[in-house]
């Protein structure tokens, strides 16, 4: 995902001066978050705990948003700013650029949420019912 966001425009011949900036910022952030999430999911499985569906849902959502972000990120080319989805044509270029910023924020936020969920999953879950069992307390009380 980080490679797509950083260098995906080169596949379409639209790579330019902003590629290095995207690789050093968005690419590194997405890579760190998604690799850390993957390590936590692996640790969860290794410890015998179950990864929640919400963890996978936020991980998939982050990936889908990352794909859309890669399609809408503008890059500086000899013809001016261009995106994969719109090229250099107006008003599509302005719309794509306007969508790219919120997609980046939402993509990073969903990746952070997936990371938090995966770390929580790797620690196991104790529900309120399991920790305050009434059955154990009944055995301690003797009838009068």
SULNORGI-V253718 format. One record per backbone hydrogen bond with DSSP energy under -1.0 kcal/mol. CO is the residue of the C=O (numbers start at 1). NH is the residue of the N-H. Records with the same first field share a line. If there is no record, write none. Layout:
BEGIN
CO=NH, NH
END
This chain:
BEGIN
1=5
2=6
3=7
4=8
7=10
8=11
9=12, 14
10=13
16=19
18=22
19=23
20=24
21=25
22=27
25=29
26=30
27=31
28=32
29=33
30=34
31=35
32=36
33=37
34=38
35=39
36=40
37=41
38=42
39=43
40=44
41=45
42=46
43=47
44=49
52=56
53=57
54=58
55=59
56=60
57=61
58=62
59=63
60=64
61=65
62=66
63=67
64=68
65=69
66=70
67=71
68=72
69=73
71=85
75=82
76=17
77=80
80=77
82=75
83=87
86=89
87=83
89=93
91=95
92=96
93=97
94=98
95=99
96=100
97=101
99=103
100=104
101=105
102=106
103=107
104=108
105=109
106=110
107=111
108=112
109=113
110=114
111=115
112=116
113=117
114=118
115=119
116=120
117=121
118=122
121=124
127=131
128=132
134=138
END
